[in-house]
Amino acid sequence: MQLADHILFGLLGIILPLLLLVSGYRRRQAGPFFWSARMKVRLYYGNGLLLYGLAALVLLVTWLAGRPFTELGLGWGRIPYDLTAVLLLAGFLLLYLLDLYREAGDGHRREETRKTFRNLGFLPTTATQFLHFLFLAVAAGVGEEIVYRGFMINYLAAMLGTEGSSAAVVLLLPAVSFGLAHVYQGGRAVLKIIAMAVLFGFFFLRTNTLWPLMLLHAAIDILGGVMSWYLLRQEE
């Protein structure tokens, strides 16, 4: 690892999550905020471009160091993929879909989910907003996986190794950093995101590919946008 890698990890793994933690906490303390349709669209494209920019920065540092992008998981990985990693990822997807069904199907939980979406404010409530939201969802799937899995896990694995307790640190640190960046969604959501990030990190360590994680990550965000549109469309 070179100096640029250490600086980049400090920026993306420590400074940025702390800034997002503080801003997210302040946002929750301030209470619900009204987002106009124009403000939402600007947020979708602004944050999406930021995520692509952070991913591009990781790619640039990797390229300047003379390392292949396959190191970041931008290749097919180790085929055949580790069966344990594949089964855990499939199990996560099944549990996520069941939880999504409960949140949309059960009357009490549906109202709780609607309230959560309403308090967040920036999620899509119309078809037009949802189409713009797709840009952010895909950017999150690509950018966050490159940053939090491809770069951070590789960095920590190179520094600490992946044997014994080191493996736990390699998986937990990026997951916690990733979860803190979403503190604006609430404590329960942060715990779910950290658990997802640990599982994604385990899959990446075992397979050395990000493509399935990018697709799944983007799909999860898209489903969240669909649910928001479905639950809040009558209130817009």
Secondary structure as UniProt FT lines:
FT   HELIX           3..9
FT   HELIX           10..15
FT   HELIX           16..30
FT   HELIX           37..64
FT   TURN            65..66
FT   HELIX           69..72
FT   HELIX           83..105
FT   HELIX           107..120
FT   HELIX           127..144
FT   HELIX           145..151
FT   HELIX           152..160
FT   HELIX           165..180
FT   TURN            181..182
FT   HELIX           183..185
FT   HELIX           187..207
FT   HELIX           211..232
FT   TURN            233..235
//
